[in-house]
Amino acid sequence: MLSTEEILCSTQQVIAGLEALRGENCSLLESLQEAMESRPVSESGSVEQEKSSIISQSLDRIELGLSEAQVMIALSAHLGSLEAEKQKLRAQVRRLCQENQWLRDELAAAQQRLQDREQDVVILEEQNKHLQFMASMRKYDQEEPQLDDKDTTSSNKESLDDLFPAEDEEQSQMSQSHHSSAAAAAQQGGYEIPARLRTLHNLVIQYASQGRYEVAVPLCKQALEDLEKSSVHACSSKPVISAVAATLNNLAVLYGKRGKYKEAEPLCKRALEIREKVLGTDHPDVAKQLNNLALLCQNQGKYQEVEQYYERALHIYQSKLGPDDANVNKTKNNLASCYLKQGKYRQAEALYKEILTRAHDKEFGSVEGDGRPSWVGTEDGGSRPDGLGNMKRSGSFTKLRESIRRSSEKLVRKLKGVGIEEMTPRNVGMKRANSLNVLNVGARESQEAAQSSHLTDIRGLSSSTQSLTRRGSLGGTS
């Protein structure tokens, strides 16, 4: 295939040949015309006329070929200019792409700096509001009466241990509720929690871990108001509603820390309603909320409601997590503690037996005959009425205490990998299960209380039961 340059060279050669041929034909035509003009009209023959017409046709064809050749040359020149313009435009496109990439990098860096500055502004605004709040709190601190630290500690110790046994659990519970909502919003592509609310949440966690609940409460209220506004803008999306429920629960916990159980109860109930609506009535998180609500009612002496909440939470845990889950045993322990506070020793004894039997069977296996645990054979015992119609503790309850003590020692030795003969018995208290360890009291006092039939002895039994339940509530949280 010929190249463009070869075609141009051939075209120029053809043009030169056609121009030469045109000149020759023109000269021949002129000579014929002169010859025909010199002769008379009568003598001019048809041969000269025929030659003249042929030469004229040849000249027309030569002119046509020349015009076509010139068009080809002009077209080639135009195509060359277009190709040059095309290369020039391609160079400009490459340069613009490089500039565009550079501008994109600069824009990304500027956006990152802007985001960092916005976060700094949010943090500074929250710190400024906190400082203003602390300044406004001074006048309230002056108006409030000064309370004795020891009295305050003793009166609120039970409620604090019930609501949050350990600070690490407090932080994990409050942080998980917020982060789970944010994660769900990100997965569903819904409304994302703003940075201001995350900052408020972190401040609440920080002050709550430091025990500064008087500062954490208004911050938690502010976070709740912002979340409720966000839920309106987010068309009540599920992640934001879940975050509202978690914040309500956190605010109820903070009120409980300060001993304001009446103010905490409606907040906890509202959080329960939201979680039932979002998660369903049989979700494990609903059971956790029921446990918190039961603890608040227990500190107010509403034992009937406490029983209902614990029984419902126990049903949810058993149906969803199985009978061997740790939450099932904790809820049974809390329910048994509630029974003890009401003097329902038979129901409490049955629950403690269930807990011990499952723990014993899980660790040592099911044993029949003489090797059965001592508390299994006391099912017919329990409480029996005295002559006055009141309930008093029987000897089976004392046997239950001793069996619990021995089984606890065996479990501890088994878990530590030490034989029974290699260790001396000692009382080991398990965290958040103090209501079981409270039963390890002296057998002599319990036997005297069981054998006594007078009203004063029965009142003494009630006093010991109150001491038992007070200590049991410290470990009965879930």
VEXDREN-2710 file (C-alpha; in Angstrom, 1 decimal):
% VEXDREN-2710
k/r/px/py/pz
1/MET/0.0/0.0/0.0
2/LEU/1.3/3.4/-1.1
3/SER/2.0/6.0/1.5
4/THR/0.7/9.5/1.5
5/GLU/4.0/11.0/0.3
6/GLU/4.2/8.5/-2.6
7/ILE/0.7/9.3/-3.6
8/LEU/1.5/13.1/-3.6
9/CYS/4.6/12.6/-5.6
10/SER/2.7/10.5/-8.2
11/THR/0.0/13.1/-8.3
12/GLN/2.4/15.9/-8.9
13/GLN/4.1/13.9/-11.8
14/VAL/0.7/13.3/-13.3
15/ILE/-0.1/17.0/-13.1
16/ALA/3.1/17.8/-14.8
17/GLY/2.4/15.3/-17.6
18/LEU/-1.2/16.5/-18.0
19/GLU/0.0/20.1/-18.3
20/ALA/2.5/19.2/-21.0
21/LEU/-0.1/17.2/-22.9
22/ARG/-2.5/20.1/-22.5
23/GLY/0.0/22.4/-24.1
24/GLU/0.6/20.1/-27.0
25/ASN/-3.1/19.7/-27.7
26/CYS/-3.6/23.4/-27.5
27/SER/-0.9/24.0/-30.1
28/LEU/-2.4/21.3/-32.4
29/LEU/-5.9/22.8/-32.0
30/GLU/-4.5/26.3/-32.8
31/SER/-2.8/25.1/-35.9
32/LEU/-5.9/23.3/-37.2
33/GLN/-8.0/26.3/-36.6
34/GLU/-5.5/28.5/-38.5
35/ALA/-5.5/26.0/-41.4
36/MET/-9.3/26.0/-41.4
37/GLU/-9.5/29.8/-41.4
38/SER/-7.0/30.1/-44.2
39/ARG/-9.0/27.9/-46.5
40/PRO/-12.3/28.8/-48.0
41/VAL/-15.3/27.4/-46.4
42/SER/-16.1/25.3/-49.4
43/GLU/-12.6/23.8/-49.3
44/SER/-12.5/23.0/-45.6
45/GLY/-13.0/19.3/-45.2
46/SER/-14.6/17.2/-42.6
47/VAL/-11.3/15.7/-41.5
48/GLU/-10.0/18.8/-40.0
49/GLN/-13.2/19.4/-38.2
50/GLU/-13.2/15.9/-36.8
51/LYS/-9.6/16.3/-35.6
52/SER/-10.5/19.6/-34.0
53/SER/-13.4/18.1/-32.1
54/ILE/-11.2/15.2/-30.9
55/ILE/-8.5/17.6/-29.7
56/SER/-11.2/19.7/-27.9
57/GLN/-12.5/16.6/-26.1
58/SER/-8.9/15.6/-25.1
59/LEU/-8.4/19.1/-23.7
60/ASP/-11.6/18.8/-21.6
61/ARG/-10.5/15.5/-20.2
62/ILE/-7.0/16.9/-19.4
63/GLU/-8.5/19.8/-17.6
64/LEU/-10.7/17.5/-15.6
65/GLY/-7.7/15.4/-14.6
66/LEU/-5.8/18.4/-13.6
67/SER/-8.6/19.7/-11.4
68/GLU/-9.0/16.3/-9.7
69/ALA/-5.2/16.2/-9.1
70/GLN/-5.3/19.6/-7.5
71/VAL/-8.2/18.7/-5.3
72/MET/-6.3/15.6/-4.1
73/ILE/-3.3/17.8/-3.3
74/ALA/-5.5/20.3/-1.4
75/LEU/-7.2/17.5/0.4
76/SER/-3.9/16.0/1.5
77/ALA/-2.8/19.3/2.8
78/HIS/-6.0/19.7/4.7
79/LEU/-5.7/16.3/6.2
80/GLY/-2.2/17.1/7.3
81/SER/-3.3/20.2/9.0
82/LEU/-6.1/18.3/10.8
83/GLU/-3.7/15.6/12.0
84/ALA/-1.4/18.3/13.4
85/GLU/-4.3/19.9/15.1
86/LYS/-5.4/16.5/16.5
87/GLN/-1.9/15.9/18.0
88/LYS/-2.0/19.4/19.5
89/LEU/-5.3/18.7/21.1
90/ARG/-4.1/15.4/22.4
91/ALA/-1.2/17.1/24.1
92/GLN/-3.5/19.6/25.6
93/VAL/-5.8/16.8/26.9
94/ARG/-2.8/15.1/28.6
95/ARG/-1.8/18.3/30.2
96/LEU/-5.4/19.0/31.4
97/CYS/-5.6/15.5/32.8
98/GLN/-2.4/16.1/34.8
99/GLU/-3.7/19.4/36.1
100/ASN/-7.1/17.8/37.0
101/GLN/-5.3/15.0/39.0
102/TRP/-3.3/17.6/40.8
103/LEU/-6.4/19.6/41.6
104/ARG/-8.1/16.5/42.9
105/ASP/-5.2/15.8/45.2
106/GLU/-5.3/19.4/46.4
107/LEU/-9.0/19.2/47.0
108/ALA/-8.8/15.9/49.0
109/ALA/-6.0/17.4/51.2
110/ALA/-8.1/20.6/51.7
111/GLN/-11.2/18.5/52.6
112/GLN/-9.2/16.5/55.1
113/ARG/-7.8/19.7/56.7
114/LEU/-11.4/21.1/56.8
115/GLN/-12.7/17.9/58.5
116/ASP/-9.9/18.1/61.1
117/ARG/-10.7/21.7/61.8
118/GLU/-14.4/21.0/62.1
119/GLN/-13.7/18.3/64.6
120/ASP/-11.4/20.7/66.5
121/VAL/-14.2/23.3/66.5
122/VAL/-16.8/20.8/67.8
123/ILE/-14.4/19.7/70.6
124/LEU/-13.7/23.3/71.5
125/GLU/-17.4/24.2/71.5
126/GLU/-18.2/21.3/73.8
127/GLN/-15.3/22.2/76.1
128/ASN/-16.5/25.8/76.2
129/LYS/-20.0/24.7/77.0
130/HIS/-18.7/22.4/79.7
131/LEU/-16.7/25.2/81.3
132/GLN/-19.8/27.5/81.2
133/PHE/-21.8/24.7/82.8
134/MET/-19.2/24.2/85.5
135/ALA/-19.3/27.9/86.2
136/SER/-23.1/27.9/86.5
137/MET/-23.0/24.9/88.8
138/ARG/-21.0/26.7/91.4
139/LYS/-24.1/28.5/92.7
140/TYR/-26.0/25.3/92.9
141/ASP/-23.2/23.7/94.8
142/GLN/-23.3/26.6/97.3
143/GLU/-27.1/26.1/97.8
144/GLU/-27.0/22.3/98.3
145/PRO/-26.4/21.2/101.9
146/GLN/-23.1/19.5/102.6
147/LEU/-23.6/15.8/103.1
148/ASP/-21.4/13.5/105.0
149/ASP/-19.3/11.3/102.7
150/LYS/-19.7/8.2/104.8
151/ASP/-23.5/8.5/105.0
152/THR/-23.7/9.1/101.3
153/THR/-21.5/6.2/100.5
154/SER/-23.4/3.8/102.7
155/SER/-26.8/4.9/101.5
156/ASN/-26.0/4.7/97.8
157/LYS/-23.6/1.8/97.8
158/GLU/-26.3/-0.7/97.1
159/SER/-27.8/1.2/94.2
160/LEU/-24.4/1.9/92.6
161/ASP/-23.3/-1.8/92.8
162/ASP/-26.7/-2.8/91.4
163/LEU/-26.6/-0.5/88.4
164/PHE/-23.0/-0.7/87.5
165/PRO/-20.8/-3.3/89.4
166/ALA/-17.6/-2.2/87.7
167/GLU/-16.5/0.8/85.8
168/ASP/-15.2/-1.2/82.8
169/GLU/-18.6/-2.8/82.4
170/GLU/-20.2/0.7/82.6
171/GLN/-18.0/2.0/79.9
172/SER/-18.5/-1.0/77.7
173/GLN/-22.2/-1.0/78.1
174/MET/-22.6/2.7/77.3
175/SER/-20.1/2.7/74.4
176/GLN/-21.4/-0.5/72.8
177/SER/-25.0/0.9/72.6
178/HIS/-23.7/4.0/70.7
179/HIS/-21.3/2.3/68.4
180/SER/-23.7/-0.5/67.5
181/SER/-26.2/2.2/66.4
182/ALA/-23.6/4.0/64.4
183/ALA/-22.4/0.8/62.7
184/ALA/-26.0/-0.2/61.8
185/ALA/-26.5/3.3/60.3
186/ALA/-23.4/2.9/58.2
187/GLN/-24.4/-0.6/57.0
188/GLN/-27.9/0.4/56.1
189/GLY/-26.8/3.7/54.5
190/GLY/-29.1/5.6/56.7
191/TYR/-28.6/8.7/58.9
192/GLU/-25.2/8.8/60.6
193/ILE/-24.8/10.1/64.1
194/PRO/-23.1/13.6/64.0
195/ALA/-19.7/14.2/65.5
196/ARG/-21.2/16.5/68.1
197/LEU/-23.2/13.6/69.6
198/ARG/-20.2/11.3/69.5
199/THR/-18.3/13.9/71.4
200/LEU/-21.1/14.3/74.0
201/HIS/-21.2/10.6/74.4
202/ASN/-17.4/10.4/75.1
203/LEU/-17.7/13.2/77.6
204/VAL/-20.5/11.4/79.4
205/ILE/-18.4/8.2/79.6
206/GLN/-15.4/10.1/80.8
207/TYR/-17.2/11.9/83.6
208/ALA/-19.2/8.8/84.6
209/SER/-15.9/6.8/85.0
210/GLN/-14.6/9.6/87.2
211/GLY/-17.7/9.5/89.4
212/ARG/-18.7/13.1/88.4
213/TYR/-22.4/12.2/87.8
214/GLU/-23.6/15.7/88.4
215/VAL/-21.7/16.8/85.3
216/ALA/-22.5/13.7/83.2
217/VAL/-26.3/14.0/83.7
218/PRO/-26.8/17.3/81.9
219/LEU/-24.4/16.2/79.1
220/CYS/-26.4/13.0/78.7
221/LYS/-29.6/15.1/78.6
222/GLN/-28.1/17.3/75.9
223/ALA/-27.2/14.2/73.9
224/LEU/-30.7/12.9/74.2
225/GLU/-32.2/16.1/73.0
226/ASP/-29.9/16.2/70.0
227/LEU/-30.7/12.6/69.2
228/GLU/-34.4/13.2/69.3
229/LYS/-34.0/16.1/66.9
230/SER/-31.8/13.9/64.7
231/SER/-34.5/11.2/64.8
232/VAL/-37.0/13.7/63.4
233/HIS/-34.7/14.8/60.6
234/ALA/-33.8/11.1/59.9
235/CYS/-37.4/10.2/59.5
236/SER/-37.2/8.0/62.7
237/SER/-34.7/5.6/61.2
238/LYS/-34.0/2.4/63.2
239/PRO/-30.4/3.2/64.1
240/VAL/-31.2/6.6/65.5
241/ILE/-34.1/5.2/67.5
242/SER/-31.8/2.5/69.0
243/ALA/-29.3/5.2/69.9
244/VAL/-32.2/7.1/71.6
245/ALA/-33.0/4.0/73.7
246/ALA/-29.4/3.5/74.6
247/THR/-29.1/7.2/75.7
248/LEU/-32.3/6.9/77.8
249/ASN/-30.9/3.8/79.5
250/ASN/-27.6/5.6/80.2
251/LEU/-29.4/8.6/81.7
252/ALA/-31.5/6.3/83.9
253/VAL/-28.3/4.7/85.1
254/LEU/-26.8/8.0/85.9
255/TYR/-29.9/9.0/87.9
256/GLY/-29.6/5.7/89.7
257/LYS/-26.0/6.4/90.5
258/ARG/-27.2/9.6/92.3
259/GLY/-30.0/7.7/94.1
260/LYS/-32.8/9.3/92.0
261/TYR/-34.7/6.1/91.4
262/LYS/-38.1/7.7/90.8
263/GLU/-36.7/9.9/88.1
264/ALA/-34.8/7.0/86.5
265/GLU/-37.7/4.6/86.4
266/PRO/-39.8/6.4/83.6
267/LEU/-36.6/6.8/81.5
268/CYS/-35.9/3.1/81.8
269/LYS/-39.5/2.2/81.0
270/ARG/-39.3/4.5/77.9
271/ALA/-36.1/2.8/76.8
272/LEU/-37.8/-0.6/77.3
273/GLU/-40.7/0.4/75.1
274/ILE/-38.4/1.6/72.3
275/ARG/-36.3/-1.6/72.4
276/GLU/-39.5/-3.7/72.4
277/LYS/-40.7/-1.8/69.4
278/VAL/-37.4/-1.9/67.5
279/LEU/-36.0/-5.3/68.5
280/GLY/-39.1/-7.3/69.5
281/THR/-40.4/-8.4/72.9
282/ASP/-38.2/-11.4/73.1
283/HIS/-34.7/-9.9/72.3
284/PRO/-31.8/-10.4/74.8
285/ASP/-31.3/-6.6/74.9
286/VAL/-34.9/-6.3/76.1
287/ALA/-34.1/-8.7/78.9
288/LYS/-31.1/-6.5/79.9
289/GLN/-33.4/-3.5/80.0
290/LEU/-35.8/-5.5/82.1
291/ASN/-33.0/-6.3/84.6
292/ASN/-32.1/-2.6/84.9
293/LEU/-35.8/-1.7/85.4
294/ALA/-36.1/-4.4/88.1
295/LEU/-33.1/-3.0/89.9
296/LEU/-34.6/0.5/90.0
297/CYS/-37.9/-0.9/91.3
298/GLN/-36.1/-3.0/93.9
299/ASN/-34.4/0.0/95.3
300/GLN/-37.9/1.6/95.7
301/GLY/-39.3/-1.5/97.4
302/LYS/-41.7/-2.4/94.5
303/TYR/-41.1/-6.2/94.8
304/GLN/-44.1/-7.3/92.9
305/GLU/-42.9/-5.4/89.8
306/VAL/-39.4/-6.7/90.4
307/GLU/-40.7/-10.3/90.3
308/GLN/-42.5/-9.7/87.1
309/TYR/-39.5/-8.1/85.4
310/TYR/-37.1/-10.7/86.5
311/GLU/-39.4/-13.6/85.5
312/ARG/-39.9/-12.1/82.1
313/ALA/-36.1/-11.5/81.6
314/LEU/-35.5/-15.1/82.8
315/HIS/-38.0/-16.4/80.2
316/ILE/-36.3/-14.4/77.4
317/TYR/-32.8/-15.6/78.4
318/GLN/-33.9/-19.2/78.7
319/SER/-35.7/-19.2/75.3
320/LYS/-33.1/-17.3/73.3
321/LEU/-29.7/-18.1/75.0
322/GLY/-30.4/-21.5/76.6
323/PRO/-30.7/-22.7/80.2
324/ASP/-26.9/-22.9/80.6
325/ASP/-26.2/-19.2/79.7
326/ALA/-24.5/-17.1/82.4
327/ASN/-27.3/-14.5/82.2
328/VAL/-29.9/-17.2/83.2
329/ASN/-28.0/-17.9/86.4
330/LYS/-27.5/-14.3/87.2
331/THR/-31.2/-13.5/86.6
332/LYS/-32.2/-16.5/88.8
333/ASN/-29.8/-15.2/91.5
334/ASN/-31.4/-11.7/91.3
335/LEU/-34.9/-13.2/91.5
336/ALA/-33.9/-15.4/94.5
337/SER/-32.5/-12.3/96.2
338/CYS/-35.9/-10.6/95.6
339/TYR/-37.7/-13.5/97.2
340/LEU/-35.4/-13.4/100.2
341/LYS/-36.2/-9.7/100.7
342/GLN/-39.9/-10.6/100.8
343/GLY/-39.4/-13.6/103.1
344/LYS/-40.3/-16.1/100.4
345/TYR/-37.7/-18.6/101.5
346/ARG/-39.2/-21.6/99.7
347/GLN/-39.0/-19.9/96.3
348/ALA/-35.5/-18.6/96.9
349/GLU/-34.4/-22.0/98.1
350/ALA/-35.7/-23.7/94.9
351/LEU/-33.9/-21.2/92.7
352/TYR/-30.6/-21.6/94.6
353/LYS/-31.0/-25.3/94.3
354/GLU/-31.5/-25.0/90.5
355/ILE/-28.4/-22.8/90.2
356/LEU/-26.2/-25.2/92.3
357/THR/-27.5/-28.3/90.6
358/ARG/-26.8/-27.0/87.1
359/ALA/-23.4/-25.8/88.1
360/HIS/-22.6/-29.1/89.8
361/ASP/-23.9/-31.2/86.9
362/LYS/-22.0/-29.1/84.4
363/GLU/-18.7/-29.4/86.3
364/PHE/-18.8/-32.9/87.8
365/GLY/-21.6/-34.5/85.8
366/SER/-24.9/-35.9/87.0
367/VAL/-24.5/-38.1/90.1
368/GLU/-27.2/-40.5/91.5
369/GLY/-27.4/-42.4/94.8
370/ASP/-25.1/-41.7/97.7
371/GLY/-22.9/-39.3/95.6
372/ARG/-25.7/-36.9/95.0
373/PRO/-25.2/-33.3/96.4
374/SER/-26.6/-32.8/99.9
375/TRP/-29.0/-30.1/98.8
376/VAL/-30.8/-32.4/96.3
377/GLY/-32.3/-34.4/99.2
378/THR/-33.8/-31.4/100.9
379/GLU/-36.6/-30.7/98.4
380/ASP/-39.3/-31.6/100.9
381/GLY/-37.9/-29.3/103.6
382/GLY/-38.0/-25.6/103.3
383/SER/-40.1/-23.2/105.4
384/ARG/-42.9/-24.3/107.7
385/PRO/-45.3/-22.2/109.6
386/ASP/-45.1/-21.9/113.4
387/GLY/-48.0/-21.7/115.8
388/LEU/-48.5/-18.0/115.2
389/GLY/-49.1/-18.5/111.4
390/ASN/-45.7/-16.9/110.5
391/MET/-43.0/-18.5/108.4
392/LYS/-39.7/-19.5/110.0
393/ARG/-36.6/-21.0/108.6
394/SER/-36.3/-24.9/108.8
395/GLY/-33.2/-27.1/109.2
396/SER/-33.1/-27.8/105.5
397/PHE/-32.1/-24.1/104.8
398/THR/-29.1/-24.6/107.1
399/LYS/-28.2/-27.8/105.2
400/LEU/-28.5/-25.8/102.0
401/ARG/-26.0/-23.3/103.3
402/GLU/-23.5/-25.9/104.2
403/SER/-23.9/-27.8/100.9
404/ILE/-23.4/-24.5/99.0
405/ARG/-20.2/-23.8/101.0
406/ARG/-18.8/-27.3/100.3
407/SER/-19.8/-27.3/96.6
408/SER/-18.3/-23.8/96.1
409/GLU/-15.0/-25.0/97.6
410/LYS/-15.1/-28.1/95.4
411/LEU/-15.8/-26.0/92.3
412/VAL/-12.9/-23.6/93.1
413/ARG/-10.5/-26.5/93.6
414/LYS/-11.6/-28.1/90.4
415/LEU/-11.2/-24.9/88.4
416/LYS/-7.7/-24.3/89.9
417/GLY/-6.6/-27.9/89.1
418/VAL/-5.8/-28.7/92.8
419/GLY/-7.0/-31.8/94.6
420/ILE/-9.3/-31.8/97.5
421/GLU/-6.6/-33.2/99.8
422/GLU/-4.0/-30.6/98.8
423/MET/-5.8/-27.5/99.8
424/THR/-7.4/-26.4/103.0
425/PRO/-11.0/-25.2/102.7
426/ARG/-11.5/-21.5/102.2
427/ASN/-14.3/-19.2/101.3
428/VAL/-14.0/-17.9/97.7
429/GLY/-16.4/-15.1/96.7
430/MET/-17.4/-15.0/93.1
431/LYS/-17.8/-11.6/91.5
432/ARG/-21.3/-10.4/91.1
433/ALA/-22.7/-13.5/92.9
434/ASN/-22.4/-12.3/96.5
435/SER/-25.9/-13.4/97.3
436/LEU/-24.7/-17.0/97.1
437/ASN/-21.7/-16.4/99.3
438/VAL/-23.8/-14.6/101.9
439/LEU/-25.3/-18.0/102.7
440/ASN/-21.9/-19.1/104.0
441/VAL/-22.6/-17.8/107.5
442/GLY/-22.2/-19.7/110.8
443/ALA/-24.4/-22.8/111.1
444/ARG/-24.9/-22.2/114.8
445/GLU/-26.8/-18.9/114.4
446/SER/-29.0/-20.4/111.7
447/GLN/-29.8/-23.5/113.8
448/GLU/-30.7/-21.4/116.8
449/ALA/-33.0/-19.3/114.6
450/ALA/-34.6/-22.4/113.2
451/GLN/-35.2/-24.0/116.6
452/SER/-36.7/-20.9/118.2
453/SER/-40.5/-20.5/118.1
454/HIS/-40.9/-17.2/119.7
455/LEU/-41.9/-14.0/118.0
456/THR/-38.7/-12.2/119.0
457/ASP/-36.6/-15.0/117.3
458/ILE/-38.7/-14.6/114.2
459/ARG/-38.0/-10.9/114.2
460/GLY/-34.3/-11.7/114.6
461/LEU/-34.6/-14.0/111.5
462/SER/-36.2/-11.1/109.6
463/SER/-33.3/-8.9/110.5
464/SER/-30.8/-11.5/109.3
465/THR/-32.7/-11.8/106.1
466/GLN/-32.6/-8.1/105.5
467/SER/-28.8/-8.2/106.0
468/LEU/-28.7/-11.2/103.7
469/THR/-30.7/-9.4/101.0
470/ARG/-28.8/-6.2/101.3
471/ARG/-25.5/-8.0/100.7
472/GLY/-27.1/-10.1/98.0
473/SER/-28.2/-7.2/96.0
474/LEU/-24.6/-6.1/95.6
475/GLY/-23.9/-9.1/93.5
476/GLY/-27.3/-9.6/91.9
477/THR/-26.8/-7.4/88.9
478/SER/-26.8/-8.6/85.4
END
